[in-house]
């Protein structure tokens, strides 16, 4: 099983960007956690980071050729990128939206996600552990779907 993990804009600044909101772990440390978890549960992950909307869309579109699922933290694009939403719809892959911070305890504009209605689930406010829970979900969903066949 292969899973694409997408980090959106400004997530490369984790560890130094507003640590009172996002914590002190760097993106590299989070990626190390994801890789370790993937090995534990027997999946392969491809982890990417893009500050640009087009880069994220390209990754989603390419995933349809090789991935079994997507974990996405679209950052600020979550709140207004219809293009990323449409890309997720177009690939017909299970996907989980992840946010390190609790978007509902922050500014009102962060309370709405245009991506949430088209993904299988949303994990917010659990820090970097949200990525790990998303991997577990995708693996368990794949096992259930395979067993039903």
N, C-alpha and C positions, 0 to 999 in steps of 0.2 A: 504494500500500500504506500502510495506517495502523496504527500500533502504539501501544498504551497502555503507558506506563512508570509503575509505582507505587512510591512510596517510603513505607515504613511508619513506625511510631512512632519518635520520637527522631532520625530521620535529618535533621530540620531543624536539629539541633545539630552536624552534621558541621563540622569545622574547629576547633571548640572542645571538643567532647566526646571525651575520651580520645584525644588525637592520636597517642599512642604505639601505639594499636590501629587507629584509623580514618584516620589521616593528617590533613593540614592543609587539604585542599580543602573548601570549603564546599559545601552542597547547590546553591547557585546556580552555582558554578563547574562542578560535575559536570553540572548540567542544560545549561549552555552547551556542554560537551563532547558531550553526547548530541545536542543540536540540530545542532551542526556535523557530527557523524557522519551523522545522518539526512539532512541536505542532500547530503552527499557520496555517499551510496548511494541517494538518490532516494526516500526514504520520508518520510511525515509522522508526527510523534510528538505525542502528548498526554501531558504529564508532570503527575502529580498527587502530592500528599503528604497523607497522613492519619495522625493519631495515633490515630484511633479505628478499631476493627475494623469497625463498621458502614459507615463511609465507604469503606473498602477494598472491602468486599463490594458496595456500591452501584456503585462504579466497574467492578468485574469484571462484574457483571450488565449494566450499560449497554453495556459493550464488545461484547457479542454483536451489537449492532445496527450497529456501524460498524467495528470493529477486525479486523485480520487476525492479530493476535498480541499477546501480553502479556509484558512484562518486569516481574518483581515482586521487590522486596526487602521482604518482610513484617516485617523486623526481628524483635523478640521474638515476634511472633505466629507466626512460622515454627514454633516449637517446640510450640505447643499449640492453634492455632486450627483446629479441625475445620470451623468455619463458612467460613473463607477457603478451605480445601481443597475443601469441597463447592461453593463458588461457582466455583472454577476448573474443577471437573468438569462443572458444569452449563452452562457456556458453549461447550464444545467448540471452544476456540481453542488453537493451539499456544502454549506458555508456557515461559519460562525463569526460574528462580529465581536471584537474584543476591545475594551477600553481600560487602560490602567487605572485611571481616576474614576470616581463616581460622577458621571456627567450630570446626574440629576441633582447633585448638591452644589452645582456650579452655576454659572451664568445661564439665564433662561434660554438663550439661543442654542445652548448645548443640550437641551432637553429633547430636541427633535432630531431624529435620524431618518434620512431618506433611504438608508440601506437596510435598516431593521425589518421592514415589511417583506424583504425578498430573501432573507437568510433564514437558516433553521433555528438559530438562537442568538442571544446577545448576552455577553458577560461583561459587567461593568463594576468598577470599583474594587476589584480583588487584586490589584497590582499585577505584577508579572505572572502570578499564578493563573490568571485568566487564560493565558495562552496554553498552559498545561491542561486545564480543564477542557478547553476547546479541542485539543488533540484527543483526549480521552473520549469525548463525545463522538468525534468523527470516526474513530476506530470502532467504538461500540455500535454505532449506527450501521457501519459497513458490515459488521458481523451479523447483526440482526437482519439486514437486507439480504445478505448472502444465504443465511439460514432459511429464509422464506422462499427461496428459489427452488 
